[in-house]
Amino acid sequence: MPDDLYERDILIWSEQQADLLRRIARGERVNGVDWDHVVGEIADVGLSELNAVTSNLRQMVIHRLTLAAWPDHRAARHWRNEMALFQAGIA
């Protein structure tokens, strides 16, 4: 496995790494797991999910405050619909 595959084609790299990890899970002894990048990617996924939830919560609070301030505004229905989307994103 080329050392720069992670930089050149992360999709192929991730497929190869997933295959190696599955083989390890089955009890095989394999070489070639790019542990540094695998660990980094797993950590990044967690951070990405946390950031998405934080962003959706922030937007929902902004919309709730906006609705509280201007409940009869012509965009109130739109704000409510967007809040439902933010809630779905949080879930």
C-alpha positions as CSV (number, residue, x, y, z in Angstrom):
1,M,0.0,0.0,0.0
2,P,1.5,3.3,-1.0
3,D,2.3,5.6,1.9
4,D,0.5,8.5,0.2
5,L,-2.8,6.7,-0.7
6,Y,-4.5,8.5,2.2
7,E,-3.7,11.9,0.6
8,R,-4.3,10.7,-3.0
9,D,-7.6,8.8,-2.7
10,I,-9.2,8.7,0.7
11,L,-12.1,6.6,-0.6
12,I,-9.9,3.8,-1.7
13,W,-7.8,4.2,1.5
14,S,-10.9,4.0,3.7
15,E,-12.2,0.9,1.8
16,Q,-8.8,-0.8,2.3
17,Q,-8.6,0.1,5.9
18,A,-12.1,-1.1,6.6
19,D,-11.3,-4.4,4.9
20,L,-8.2,-4.8,7.1
21,L,-10.1,-4.0,10.3
22,R,-12.8,-6.5,9.4
23,R,-10.2,-9.1,8.9
24,I,-8.6,-8.3,12.3
25,A,-12.1,-8.5,13.9
26,R,-12.4,-12.0,12.4
27,G,-9.2,-12.9,14.2
28,E,-6.8,-12.7,11.2
29,R,-3.3,-11.3,11.6
30,V,-2.8,-8.6,9.1
31,N,-0.3,-5.9,8.4
32,G,-0.8,-2.6,6.7
33,V,-3.4,-0.9,9.0
34,D,-2.6,2.9,8.9
35,W,-3.3,3.3,12.6
36,D,-2.4,7.0,12.8
37,H,-4.9,8.0,10.1
38,V,-7.5,5.4,11.2
39,V,-7.5,6.8,14.7
40,G,-7.6,10.4,13.4
41,E,-10.5,9.7,11.1
42,I,-12.6,8.1,13.8
43,A,-11.9,11.1,16.1
44,D,-12.9,13.4,13.2
45,V,-16.2,11.6,12.7
46,G,-17.1,12.1,16.3
47,L,-16.1,15.8,16.1
48,S,-18.1,16.2,12.9
49,E,-21.2,14.7,14.5
50,L,-20.8,16.9,17.6
51,N,-20.4,20.0,15.4
52,A,-23.5,19.2,13.4
53,V,-25.6,18.8,16.5
54,T,-24.2,22.0,17.9
55,S,-25.0,23.9,14.7
56,N,-28.5,22.5,14.6
57,L,-29.1,23.4,18.3
58,R,-27.8,27.0,17.7
59,Q,-30.1,27.5,14.7
60,M,-33.0,26.1,16.5
61,V,-32.4,28.5,19.5
62,I,-32.1,31.4,17.1
63,H,-35.4,30.5,15.3
64,R,-37.2,30.0,18.7
65,L,-36.0,33.5,19.9
66,T,-36.9,35.0,16.5
67,L,-40.4,33.5,16.8
68,A,-40.8,34.7,20.3
69,A,-39.9,38.2,19.3
70,W,-42.0,38.2,16.1
71,P,-44.7,35.5,16.3
72,D,-46.9,37.2,13.7
73,H,-44.1,37.8,11.1
74,R,-44.9,36.5,7.6
75,A,-41.8,34.2,7.8
76,A,-43.0,32.6,11.1
77,R,-44.3,29.5,9.3
78,H,-41.0,29.1,7.5
79,W,-39.1,29.4,10.8
80,R,-41.3,26.7,12.3
81,N,-40.6,24.4,9.4
82,E,-36.9,25.0,9.6
83,M,-37.0,24.3,13.3
84,A,-38.5,20.9,12.5
85,L,-35.6,20.2,10.1
86,F,-33.1,21.3,12.8
87,Q,-34.7,18.9,15.3
88,A,-34.5,16.1,12.8
89,G,-30.8,16.9,12.3
90,I,-30.2,16.8,16.0
91,A,-31.9,13.4,16.3
